[in-house]
């Protein structure tokens, strides 16, 4: 992710506000969000503790995409903004050329899945490679996916055995490949409301007078 600008924080030794680099703050906040909410929540719109300002003011308005923050977001840059409830990152986009990895949350979930599934297979390593072992591995991964879906980390996922990726030559030397696919919920970036004024609620005016 590209971040702009940096934060300011009070330095007790210097007795002054100094630059507090946004990348460092982002890594700390990422770890906090992973623990408190999960990897499917982006850095955006979460209060950043311990900062007192920005190295450069960024104009922002939730109802106007033509602001500095909106223009930065349109260029896949996450802006740092000040709101009534504190300083925040504003933006969800990565620099990936792959549309499926456009959001920071998707990248983070992909990292967590790869690491967790890989490390969670210690029990299976060096056991005899039989169909029952492959089935146990697939059921274990799918059980993990069910937990993630129930907690809202993913919308759905599935692991399966792909015969085309497991030829006899590979199986003979103890090599097994399990495929899996998943969908991560995107962050809500664009919320619109359509306003309509009507006189239809006058229809039961008299009835409302008699309601308790």
C-alpha positions as CSV (number, residue, x, y, z in Angstrom):
1,X,0.0,0.0,0.0
2,X,1.0,3.6,-0.6
3,X,0.4,5.9,2.3
4,X,0.3,9.7,2.4
5,X,1.4,11.7,4.3
6,X,2.9,10.8,7.8
7,X,1.6,11.2,11.3
8,X,2.9,13.5,14.0
9,X,3.4,12.3,17.6
10,X,4.7,14.0,20.7
11,X,8.3,13.1,21.6
12,X,8.9,13.5,25.3
13,X,12.6,13.8,25.0
14,X,12.4,16.5,22.4
15,X,9.3,18.0,24.0
16,X,7.9,18.6,20.5
17,X,5.8,16.9,17.9
18,X,7.9,14.8,15.5
19,X,7.2,12.7,12.4
20,X,5.7,9.3,13.2
21,X,6.0,7.3,10.1
22,X,2.7,6.0,8.7
23,X,4.2,2.7,7.6
24,X,5.2,1.8,11.2
25,X,1.8,2.9,12.5
26,X,0.2,0.8,9.8
27,X,2.1,-2.3,10.8
28,X,1.1,-1.9,14.4
29,X,-2.5,-1.2,13.6
30,X,-2.6,-4.2,11.2
31,X,-1.4,-6.5,14.1
32,X,-4.0,-5.0,16.4
33,X,-6.9,-5.4,13.9
34,X,-5.8,-9.0,13.2
35,X,-6.2,-9.8,16.9
36,X,-9.4,-7.8,17.6
37,X,-11.4,-8.2,14.4
38,X,-9.5,-10.4,11.9
39,X,-7.5,-10.1,8.7
40,X,-10.6,-9.4,6.6
41,X,-10.9,-5.8,8.1
42,X,-8.7,-3.3,6.4
43,X,-6.7,-0.5,8.1
44,X,-9.1,2.1,6.8
45,X,-11.4,4.0,9.1
46,X,-9.9,2.8,12.4
47,X,-8.7,5.3,14.9
48,X,-4.9,5.5,15.3
49,X,-3.9,5.9,18.9
50,X,-0.9,8.0,20.1
51,X,-0.8,10.5,17.2
52,X,-1.5,14.2,17.4
53,X,-1.4,15.5,13.8
54,X,-0.3,15.0,10.2
55,X,2.8,16.2,8.4
56,X,0.5,17.5,5.7
57,X,-3.2,18.4,6.0
58,X,-5.4,16.3,3.7
59,X,-8.8,17.6,2.8
60,X,-11.5,14.9,3.3
61,X,-15.3,14.7,3.1
62,X,-17.2,11.5,3.3
63,X,-19.8,12.9,0.8
64,X,-17.3,14.3,-1.7
65,X,-14.9,12.1,-3.7
66,X,-13.4,15.2,-5.3
67,X,-11.4,16.0,-2.2
68,X,-7.6,15.4,-1.8
69,X,-8.3,12.2,0.0
70,X,-10.8,11.1,-2.7
71,X,-8.3,11.8,-5.4
72,X,-5.5,9.9,-3.6
73,X,-7.8,6.9,-3.2
74,X,-8.7,7.0,-6.9
75,X,-5.0,6.7,-7.5
76,X,-4.7,3.7,-5.2
77,X,-3.1,5.8,-2.4
78,X,-4.3,5.5,1.2
79,X,-4.7,8.9,2.7
80,X,-4.2,9.9,6.4
81,X,-7.1,12.0,7.6
82,X,-8.4,13.8,10.7
83,X,-12.0,13.1,11.7
84,X,-14.1,14.2,14.7
85,X,-13.1,11.0,16.4
86,X,-9.4,11.1,15.7
87,X,-6.8,10.4,13.0
88,X,-7.3,7.5,10.6
89,X,-6.1,5.8,7.5
90,X,-8.6,6.3,4.7
91,X,-8.3,3.8,1.8
92,X,-8.2,0.1,1.1
93,X,-6.3,-0.4,-2.1
94,X,-3.0,-2.1,-2.8
95,X,-0.7,-1.5,-5.8
96,X,-1.4,-5.0,-7.2
97,X,-1.9,-5.3,-11.0
98,X,-4.1,-8.3,-10.2
99,X,-7.8,-7.1,-9.7
100,X,-8.5,-9.9,-7.3
101,X,-5.8,-8.6,-4.9
102,X,-6.9,-4.9,-5.2
103,X,-7.9,-4.7,-1.5
104,X,-5.5,-4.9,1.4
105,X,-7.9,-7.3,3.3
106,X,-7.8,-9.8,0.4
107,X,-4.0,-9.8,0.5
108,X,-3.9,-10.2,4.2
109,X,-6.4,-13.1,4.3
110,X,-4.4,-14.8,1.5
111,X,-1.3,-14.6,3.7
112,X,-3.1,-15.9,6.7
113,X,-4.6,-18.8,4.8
114,X,-1.3,-19.8,3.3
115,X,0.6,-19.6,6.6
116,X,-2.1,-21.3,8.8
117,X,-2.8,-24.1,6.4
118,X,0.8,-24.8,5.8
119,X,1.8,-24.8,9.4
120,X,-1.3,-26.8,10.4
121,X,-0.2,-29.8,8.3
122,X,2.6,-30.9,10.6
123,X,0.6,-33.8,11.7
124,X,0.3,-35.2,8.2
125,X,3.9,-34.9,7.1
126,X,5.8,-38.2,6.7
127,X,2.7,-40.4,7.2
128,X,2.0,-43.0,4.5
129,X,0.5,-41.3,1.5
130,X,-2.8,-43.1,1.2
131,X,-6.2,-42.0,-0.1
132,X,-7.4,-41.8,3.5
133,X,-4.6,-39.4,4.4
134,X,-5.4,-37.1,1.5
135,X,-9.1,-37.2,2.5
136,X,-8.2,-36.3,6.1
137,X,-6.1,-33.4,4.9
138,X,-8.9,-32.1,2.7
139,X,-11.5,-32.5,5.6
140,X,-9.1,-30.6,8.0
141,X,-8.7,-27.7,5.6
142,X,-12.4,-27.5,4.8
143,X,-13.2,-27.6,8.6
144,X,-10.9,-24.6,9.0
145,X,-12.7,-22.9,6.1
146,X,-16.1,-23.4,7.9
147,X,-14.7,-21.7,11.0
148,X,-13.5,-18.7,8.9
149,X,-16.9,-18.4,7.1
150,X,-18.8,-18.5,10.4
151,X,-16.6,-15.7,11.8
152,X,-17.0,-13.6,8.6
153,X,-13.4,-13.8,7.5
154,X,-14.4,-15.4,4.1
155,X,-17.7,-15.7,2.2
156,X,-16.9,-19.2,1.3
157,X,-14.0,-21.6,0.5
158,X,-13.4,-25.2,-0.6
159,X,-10.4,-27.6,-0.7
160,X,-10.3,-30.6,-3.0
161,X,-8.2,-33.2,-4.7
162,X,-7.4,-32.4,-8.3
163,X,-6.5,-35.6,-10.1
164,X,-4.9,-33.6,-13.0
165,X,-2.3,-32.2,-10.6
166,X,-1.5,-35.5,-9.0
167,X,-0.1,-37.9,-11.6
168,X,1.3,-41.2,-10.7
169,X,4.9,-40.0,-11.0
170,X,4.3,-37.3,-8.4
171,X,2.4,-39.6,-6.0
172,X,5.2,-42.3,-6.4
173,X,7.7,-39.8,-4.9
174,X,5.5,-38.8,-2.0
175,X,4.2,-35.5,-3.6
176,X,0.6,-34.5,-3.0
177,X,-1.1,-31.3,-4.2
178,X,-4.4,-30.1,-2.7
179,X,-6.2,-27.2,-4.4
180,X,-8.4,-24.7,-2.6
181,X,-10.4,-21.6,-3.5
182,X,-11.9,-18.9,-1.4
183,X,-13.7,-15.5,-1.5
184,X,-13.0,-12.6,0.8
185,X,-15.6,-10.0,1.5
186,X,-14.6,-6.6,0.0
187,X,-14.6,-3.5,2.1
188,X,-17.6,-1.2,1.5
189,X,-16.1,1.7,-0.4
190,X,-19.1,3.3,-2.1
191,X,-22.3,3.8,-0.2
192,X,-25.1,5.6,-1.9
193,X,-28.6,6.7,-0.8
194,X,-31.5,7.7,-3.0
195,X,-33.7,10.3,-1.4
196,X,-37.4,10.5,-2.1
197,X,-40.0,12.8,-0.6
198,X,-43.6,11.5,-0.6
199,X,-47.1,12.3,0.7
200,X,-48.1,8.7,1.1
201,X,-47.7,8.7,4.9
202,X,-50.6,11.2,5.2
203,X,-52.9,8.3,4.2
204,X,-53.3,7.0,7.7
205,X,-53.0,10.4,9.4
206,X,-56.4,10.0,11.3
207,X,-55.5,6.5,12.4
208,X,-52.3,7.6,13.9
209,X,-54.1,10.1,16.1
210,X,-55.8,7.2,18.0
211,X,-52.7,5.1,18.4
212,X,-51.4,4.7,22.0
